[in-house]
């Protein structure tokens, strides 16, 4: 027994994935392709993807929203977990990276589930709100520019249905959030978000130490 989360070394991580990970071949192929590209460390881990897929099924998600798509691994995870009638709106600013995503979405046969919208996420989120889509999303995944996280939370909360789930990636930020000498803009932004969410009375909250840290926010109702 232990009273705190175990540290995961390479040997234990290998064991964890060997007895838990059920990564579809298309996801493994996308992850391998992304690993060869610049900024490959923006890719979520496969065990985090599998955890997110389980969350979608647990809450019966049908409408999902993703802020930050990169090469499309997390979007593909969500699309594969959604029922046939399910839909995901994916927001990003990069044509280059999302062209990779589209290729793998088509190969997986789920491209019809994904509505990719290129442009500043704040504009897309406000357009959804103005279009009457407030409180209609079951799940929102946020993995984009860290200085925008606070704004994405505020707008996302308007879009999330009561009982819906919002997830923030990279909230441990490689451990830099706990390093008093790390004061760059991104680290400060994540620290500020973590503090804000901890004090925010109108949500249910858990920071899960999976991969680079995943904060789960439930909107009561």
Buried (B, 14 or more C-beta within 10 A) or exposed (E): EEEEEEEBEEEEEEEEBEEEEEBBEBBEBBBEBBEEBEEEEBBBBBBBBBBBBEBBEEBEBBBBBBBBBBBBBBBBBBBBBBEEEBBBBBBBBBEEBBEBBBBBBEEBEBBEBBEBBEEEBBEBBEEBBEEEBBBBBBBBBBBBBBBBBBEBBEBBBBBBBEEBBBBBBBBBBEEBBEEEEBEEEBBBBBBBBBEEBEEEEEBEEEBBBBBBBBBBBBBEE
